[in-house]
């Protein structure tokens, strides 16, 4: 990870004032002042999608996360270790947290691949793809969201245009037509109709009006409206509707695995033990750089697509079965990629805090709202939370 005072920097000495960064920014965070002849970045509006940096022809914009040189170095190491010659670049919004993509890739006749997961494949420059091919990759698959589903608004669209141009160039250079492939795989609600009892709770809770009840039949999902927030899965009493990779049972198994590890650490004298539920859009480094999915020896991390989809039962279960504290790391209200569901999030937190108060556990759970723009904020908060829980455990 690159160390920097801010998560994005513009080197004015390199900037040619071409303003391409201004044209591609989907959040209007990059602007040009004609009087000052200067491009500037509004850090509070920036969502770190990386589209500006990947578009800049002069490489004047540097990002603290997912530096392409470091990604290439990682890919080289994976080639040497596994021998795989297929690179699979995945959007967070279109891939499970494990990076396991065999079912999605089964039609590609792939025997082995190097998985790399980034917030949005729209942040990848054409030079990155060419460099990946030059170091030994024979095929590159970009698993992205549908254009309408993109968490960063225009990232999927930008990636499609780049890949189409590159495919033409590569064919002229003698590469096969399928050297670059795009697969659209937005993580959206999936029904198991045999489990559905027609209670229609999913229709009531959906903040995007993507679910419509049907007389004497299971509800229908309008996938053109579904954003994959997981609110429907949260309220389904029979787990008939789920998000792939974030199913209730899958999260339960993940937590159970961490619980086993927590017992092992506790036997070694490590205390307190913290479980962190981290929104995949609120914090990057903790999810991607954590060895064995742990932020520190005291903390273990579980990735979630949004707090909307997290069943409060998981938090209660964690606190009642071995973890000393639980920290929920979520996006700030103004940064939420699923803002239509913020009311659900706030309601869940209030209900959960009420239950924790009754069980005398309220002090052991906290919600931390943050953004990737605040480098180091997660680490500072985690350390302070661990100290707080340690003092509570001492009092107990």
Secondary structure in CASP SS format (residue, H / E / C, confidence):
PFRMAT SS
TARGET T0000
AUTHOR 0000-0000-0000
METHOD secondary structure of the structure
MODEL  1
X C 1.00
X C 1.00
X C 1.00
X C 1.00
X C 1.00
X C 1.00
X C 1.00
X E 1.00
X E 1.00
X E 1.00
X C 1.00
X C 1.00
X C 1.00
X C 1.00
X C 1.00
X C 1.00
X C 1.00
X C 1.00
X C 1.00
X H 1.00
X H 1.00
X H 1.00
X H 1.00
X H 1.00
X C 1.00
X C 1.00
X C 1.00
X C 1.00
X C 1.00
X E 1.00
X E 1.00
X E 1.00
X E 1.00
X C 1.00
X C 1.00
X C 1.00
X C 1.00
X E 1.00
X E 1.00
X E 1.00
X E 1.00
X C 1.00
X C 1.00
X C 1.00
X C 1.00
X C 1.00
X C 1.00
X C 1.00
X C 1.00
X C 1.00
X H 1.00
X H 1.00
X H 1.00
X H 1.00
X H 1.00
X C 1.00
X C 1.00
X C 1.00
X C 1.00
X C 1.00
X E 1.00
X E 1.00
X E 1.00
X C 1.00
X C 1.00
X C 1.00
X C 1.00
X H 1.00
X H 1.00
X H 1.00
X H 1.00
X H 1.00
X H 1.00
X H 1.00
X H 1.00
X H 1.00
X H 1.00
X H 1.00
X H 1.00
X H 1.00
X H 1.00
X H 1.00
X C 1.00
X C 1.00
X C 1.00
X E 1.00
X E 1.00
X E 1.00
X E 1.00
X E 1.00
X E 1.00
X H 1.00
X H 1.00
X H 1.00
X C 1.00
X C 1.00
X C 1.00
X C 1.00
X C 1.00
X C 1.00
X C 1.00
X H 1.00
X H 1.00
X H 1.00
X H 1.00
X H 1.00
X H 1.00
X H 1.00
X C 1.00
X C 1.00
X C 1.00
X C 1.00
X C 1.00
X E 1.00
X E 1.00
X E 1.00
X E 1.00
X E 1.00
X C 1.00
X C 1.00
X H 1.00
X H 1.00
X H 1.00
X C 1.00
X C 1.00
X H 1.00
X H 1.00
X H 1.00
X H 1.00
X H 1.00
X H 1.00
X H 1.00
X H 1.00
X H 1.00
X C 1.00
X C 1.00
X C 1.00
X C 1.00
X E 1.00
X E 1.00
X E 1.00
X E 1.00
X E 1.00
X E 1.00
X C 1.00
X C 1.00
X C 1.00
X C 1.00
X C 1.00
X C 1.00
X C 1.00
X C 1.00
X C 1.00
X C 1.00
X H 1.00
X H 1.00
X H 1.00
X H 1.00
X H 1.00
X H 1.00
X H 1.00
X H 1.00
X H 1.00
X H 1.00
X H 1.00
X H 1.00
X H 1.00
X H 1.00
X H 1.00
X H 1.00
X H 1.00
X H 1.00
X C 1.00
X C 1.00
X C 1.00
X C 1.00
X H 1.00
X H 1.00
X H 1.00
X E 1.00
X E 1.00
X E 1.00
X E 1.00
X E 1.00
X C 1.00
X C 1.00
X C 1.00
X C 1.00
X E 1.00
X E 1.00
X E 1.00
X C 1.00
X C 1.00
X C 1.00
X C 1.00
X C 1.00
X C 1.00
X C 1.00
X C 1.00
X C 1.00
X H 1.00
X H 1.00
X H 1.00
X H 1.00
X H 1.00
X C 1.00
X C 1.00
X C 1.00
X C 1.00
X C 1.00
X E 1.00
X E 1.00
X E 1.00
X E 1.00
X C 1.00
X C 1.00
X E 1.00
X E 1.00
X E 1.00
X E 1.00
X E 1.00
X C 1.00
X C 1.00
X C 1.00
X C 1.00
X C 1.00
X C 1.00
X C 1.00
X C 1.00
X C 1.00
X H 1.00
X H 1.00
X H 1.00
X H 1.00
X H 1.00
X C 1.00
X C 1.00
X C 1.00
X C 1.00
X C 1.00
X E 1.00
X E 1.00
X E 1.00
X C 1.00
X C 1.00
X C 1.00
X C 1.00
X H 1.00
X H 1.00
X H 1.00
X H 1.00
X H 1.00
X H 1.00
X H 1.00
X H 1.00
X H 1.00
X H 1.00
X H 1.00
X H 1.00
X H 1.00
X H 1.00
X H 1.00
X H 1.00
X H 1.00
X H 1.00
X H 1.00
X H 1.00
X C 1.00
X C 1.00
X C 1.00
X C 1.00
X C 1.00
X C 1.00
X E 1.00
X E 1.00
X E 1.00
X E 1.00
X E 1.00
X E 1.00
X C 1.00
X C 1.00
X C 1.00
X C 1.00
X C 1.00
X H 1.00
X H 1.00
X H 1.00
X H 1.00
X C 1.00
X C 1.00
X H 1.00
X H 1.00
X H 1.00
X E 1.00
X E 1.00
X E 1.00
X C 1.00
X C 1.00
X E 1.00
X E 1.00
X E 1.00
X E 1.00
X E 1.00
X E 1.00
X C 1.00
X C 1.00
X H 1.00
X H 1.00
X H 1.00
X C 1.00
X C 1.00
X H 1.00
X H 1.00
X H 1.00
X H 1.00
X H 1.00
X H 1.00
X H 1.00
X H 1.00
X H 1.00
X C 1.00
X C 1.00
X C 1.00
X C 1.00
X E 1.00
X E 1.00
X E 1.00
X E 1.00
X E 1.00
X E 1.00
X E 1.00
X C 1.00
X H 1.00
X H 1.00
X H 1.00
X C 1.00
X C 1.00
X C 1.00
X H 1.00
X H 1.00
X H 1.00
X H 1.00
X H 1.00
X H 1.00
X H 1.00
X H 1.00
X H 1.00
X H 1.00
X H 1.00
X H 1.00
X H 1.00
X H 1.00
X H 1.00
X H 1.00
X H 1.00
X H 1.00
X H 1.00
X H 1.00
X C 1.00
X C 1.00
X C 1.00
X H 1.00
X H 1.00
X H 1.00
X E 1.00
X E 1.00
X E 1.00
X E 1.00
X E 1.00
X E 1.00
X C 1.00
X C 1.00
X C 1.00
X C 1.00
X C 1.00
X C 1.00
X H 1.00
X H 1.00
X H 1.00
X H 1.00
X H 1.00
X H 1.00
X H 1.00
X H 1.00
X H 1.00
X H 1.00
X H 1.00
X H 1.00
X H 1.00
X H 1.00
X H 1.00
X H 1.00
X H 1.00
X H 1.00
X H 1.00
X C 1.00
END
